[in-house]
Amino acid sequence: MSDDLPILSPSEARILGCLIEKKELTPDVYPLTLNAALAAANQKTAREPVMALEQTEVHRGLKLLEQKGLVRQMFGSRVERYEHQMAQRFSLTTPQTALIGLLLL
């Protein structure tokens, strides 16, 4: 099973954790736009360590997470939006997904 687990960079882990967090805490704005993902990743509260990612880094991280099957880009709106695929990819319950999200932040 460990062979199936993707290796995440620190920025990928932060971005994925933010997507998981925002799905539960702010479902009205989820899936997240690139700008919302950038703001969440660089948030100064409830983040350790505090990061200062650039928009290009977040965009690249989202694309890499998409290639790993952990994030899906949503189409149909005026702007690209992204949602995590953790529960589907690993058959996780909502509490399990939330715990992983906290650990990633």
Secondary structure, DSSP 8 states (H G I E B T S, - for coil): -GGGS----HHHHHHHHHHHHHHHH-GGG-SEEHHHHHHHHT-SSS-SS-----HHHHHHHHHHHHHTTSEEEE-SSSS-EEEE-HHHHHT--HHHHHHHHHHH-
